[in-house]
Amino acid sequence: MVSLTLVIYDISDNGLRSAVEKKCKSYGLKHIQRSAFIGYLSKNMRESLYLELLSMLEGKEGNIRLYKICKKCFSDRLNIGSLEGFDDEPTEEDVIVA
């Protein structure tokens, strides 16, 4: 079973921020804002991503948050504006099975 996972972060170090972005993309998450990714992950994949991000941030300045979001709550979201070069909303077909 998969569920939507939102990853948001505030990291000033360019190298670390780039590494976090690459890690999120490697899990099939879509880059929806400058500091936000979203996608469908299984519980095991979400926990694995959490542990990898935890290890990456350990001892460094920054903040990373992972949120599990139900489909109903996601469908009730309100969007204002858009940013060129960022992905649209995820679909369950975007899931990477591991």
VEXDREN-2710 file (C-alpha; in Angstrom, 1 decimal):
% VEXDREN-2710
k/r/px/py/pz
1/MET/0.0/0.0/0.0
2/VAL/1.3/3.4/-0.9
3/SER/0.4/6.9/0.4
4/LEU/1.4/10.4/-0.5
5/THR/4.5/11.7/1.2
6/LEU/5.4/15.4/1.3
7/VAL/9.0/16.3/1.9
8/ILE/9.8/19.9/2.8
9/TYR/13.2/21.2/3.8
10/ASP/15.0/24.4/4.8
11/ILE/18.7/23.9/4.1
12/SER/21.1/26.8/3.4
13/ASP/24.2/24.7/2.3
14/ASN/24.0/24.3/-1.5
15/GLY/25.8/21.0/-1.6
16/LEU/23.6/19.4/1.1
17/ARG/20.4/20.8/-0.4
18/SER/21.4/19.4/-3.8
19/ALA/22.1/16.0/-2.2
20/VAL/18.7/16.0/-0.6
21/GLU/17.0/16.9/-3.9
22/LYS/18.8/14.0/-5.7
23/LYS/17.8/11.6/-2.9
24/CYS/14.1/12.6/-3.2
25/LYS/14.2/12.3/-6.9
26/SER/15.8/8.8/-6.6
27/TYR/12.7/7.8/-4.7
28/GLY/10.5/9.0/-7.5
29/LEU/9.3/12.1/-5.7
30/LYS/8.3/15.1/-7.8
31/HIS/9.9/18.5/-7.2
32/ILE/6.8/20.7/-6.8
33/GLN/8.5/23.8/-5.2
34/ARG/12.0/25.0/-4.5
35/SER/12.1/23.2/-1.2
36/ALA/9.3/20.6/-1.6
37/PHE/8.8/17.2/-3.1
38/ILE/5.8/14.9/-3.2
39/GLY/5.0/11.4/-4.3
40/TYR/3.6/8.0/-3.5
41/LEU/5.7/5.9/-1.2
42/SER/5.1/2.6/0.6
43/LYS/5.6/2.7/4.4
44/ASN/8.9/0.9/4.0
45/MET/10.2/3.3/1.4
46/ARG/9.1/6.3/3.4
47/GLU/11.0/5.0/6.5
48/SER/14.0/4.2/4.3
49/LEU/14.0/7.8/2.9
50/TYR/13.6/9.2/6.4
51/LEU/16.7/7.3/7.6
52/GLU/18.8/8.3/4.6
53/LEU/17.8/12.0/5.0
54/LEU/18.5/11.8/8.7
55/SER/21.9/10.5/8.1
56/MET/22.6/13.2/5.5
57/LEU/21.6/16.0/7.9
58/GLU/23.2/14.6/11.0
59/GLY/25.4/17.3/12.6
60/LYS/24.6/19.9/9.9
61/GLU/22.3/22.9/10.0
62/GLY/18.9/22.4/8.4
63/ASN/15.5/21.0/8.8
64/ILE/13.7/18.3/6.8
65/ARG/10.1/17.2/7.4
66/LEU/8.2/14.2/5.9
67/TYR/4.4/14.2/6.0
68/LYS/2.1/11.4/5.1
69/ILE/-1.0/12.9/3.4
70/CYS/-4.3/11.1/2.7
71/LYS/-5.7/11.3/-0.8
72/LYS/-8.8/13.2/0.4
73/CYS/-6.7/15.9/2.1
74/PHE/-4.5/16.2/-0.9
75/SER/-7.5/16.6/-3.3
76/ASP/-8.8/19.4/-1.0
77/ARG/-5.6/21.5/-1.4
78/LEU/-5.7/25.0/-2.8
79/ASN/-3.0/26.2/-5.3
80/ILE/-2.0/29.7/-6.0
81/GLY/0.3/30.4/-8.9
82/SER/3.0/28.1/-10.4
83/LEU/6.7/28.0/-10.9
84/GLU/8.2/27.2/-14.3
85/GLY/10.4/24.0/-14.3
86/PHE/8.6/22.3/-11.4
87/ASP/6.5/19.2/-11.7
88/ASP/2.8/18.8/-11.5
89/GLU/1.1/16.6/-9.0
90/PRO/2.1/13.0/-8.7
91/THR/0.2/10.0/-9.8
92/GLU/0.3/6.5/-8.4
93/GLU/1.9/5.4/-11.6
94/ASP/5.0/7.3/-10.5
95/VAL/5.7/4.9/-7.7
96/ILE/9.1/3.2/-7.7
97/VAL/8.8/-0.3/-6.4
98/ALA/11.7/-1.5/-4.3
END
